[in-house]
Amino acid sequence: MKRVLIVFFACGLAALPLAAQEDEDAPSMMERGAQQFLEGLLLEMEPALDSMRGFMDQMGPALADLMDQVEDWSVYEAPEVLPNGDIIIRRKPEDEPAPELQPQIDL
């Protein structure tokens, strides 16, 4: 009986390094939790991503055409939203006066 216990004990000691090696390769609880969180987030975002793909399929050619028509974006002001919801982009004035520099005073 003692020999059987010794054999089981020796087998158990031999298996400990294998169990420790499996634990090192396995993801930690934090890694598993983060992975599950990201998978859930992806499932929640999938309908929004599908609608975004549809938007890009429809608007992509129009935006590319607009980019081809406008030669230099630096001659335009930032877009402005009017109270009625219209968006306008004004052209910058051609002859912008140089800002007057104030004389500096040494203290």
C-alpha positions in Angstrom: 0.0 0.0 0.0 2.8 2.4 0.8 4.4 1.7 -2.6 1.1 2.6 -4.3 1.0 5.9 -2.4 4.6 6.6 -3.2 3.9 6.0 -6.9 0.9 8.3 -6.9 2.8 11.0 -5.0 5.7 10.7 -7.5 3.3 11.0 -10.5 1.6 14.0 -8.8 5.0 15.7 -8.4 5.9 15.0 -12.0 2.7 16.5 -13.2 3.1 19.8 -11.3 5.5 21.3 -13.8 3.1 20.5 -16.6 0.2 22.1 -14.8 2.3 25.2 -14.0 3.3 25.4 -17.7 -0.4 25.3 -18.8 -1.2 28.1 -16.3 1.6 30.3 -17.7 0.3 29.9 -21.3 -3.3 30.4 -20.4 -4.6 34.0 -20.3 -5.1 35.6 -16.9 -8.5 36.5 -15.6 -7.9 40.1 -16.6 -7.0 39.1 -20.1 -10.1 36.9 -20.4 -12.3 39.6 -19.0 -10.9 42.2 -21.4 -11.3 39.8 -24.3 -15.0 39.1 -23.4 -15.6 42.9 -23.0 -14.2 43.6 -26.4 -16.1 40.8 -28.0 -19.3 42.1 -26.5 -18.5 45.6 -27.6 -17.9 44.4 -31.1 -21.3 42.6 -31.1 -23.0 45.8 -29.9 -21.2 48.0 -32.5 -21.8 45.7 -35.5 -25.1 47.3 -36.6 -23.6 50.8 -36.4 -20.5 49.6 -38.4 -22.8 48.1 -41.0 -24.7 51.4 -41.4 -21.4 53.2 -41.6 -20.3 51.0 -44.4 -23.5 51.7 -46.3 -23.0 55.5 -45.7 -19.4 55.2 -47.1 -20.7 53.2 -50.1 -23.2 56.0 -50.9 -21.2 59.1 -50.0 -17.7 57.9 -51.0 -18.0 58.8 -54.7 -19.6 62.2 -53.9 -16.8 63.1 -51.4 -14.1 62.0 -53.9 -15.8 64.2 -56.6 -15.8 67.2 -54.1 -12.1 66.6 -53.4 -11.4 66.7 -57.1 -13.3 70.0 -57.6 -11.7 72.0 -54.8 -8.1 72.8 -55.7 -6.9 74.5 -52.5 -8.6 74.1 -49.2 -6.5 76.8 -47.6 -8.5 79.6 -49.3 -11.7 78.7 -47.4 -12.8 79.5 -43.9 -13.9 76.8 -41.4 -17.4 75.5 -42.0 -20.2 77.4 -40.3 -23.6 76.0 -39.3 -26.5 78.5 -39.6 -29.5 78.6 -37.3 -31.6 76.9 -39.9 -29.2 74.0 -40.2 -27.5 75.0 -43.4 -23.7 74.6 -43.5 -21.7 77.2 -45.4 -18.0 77.4 -46.2 -16.9 80.9 -47.0 -14.0 81.8 -49.1 -11.3 83.8 -47.3 -10.9 87.4 -48.4 -8.3 87.9 -51.1 -6.7 91.0 -49.6 -6.3 90.3 -45.9 -4.7 93.3 -44.2 -1.6 92.4 -42.2 -2.3 92.7 -38.5 -0.7 95.8 -37.0 2.0 94.9 -34.5 1.8 96.7 -31.2 5.1 98.1 -29.9 6.5 96.0 -27.1 7.3 97.7 -23.8 10.3 96.6 -21.8 9.5 96.3 -18.1 
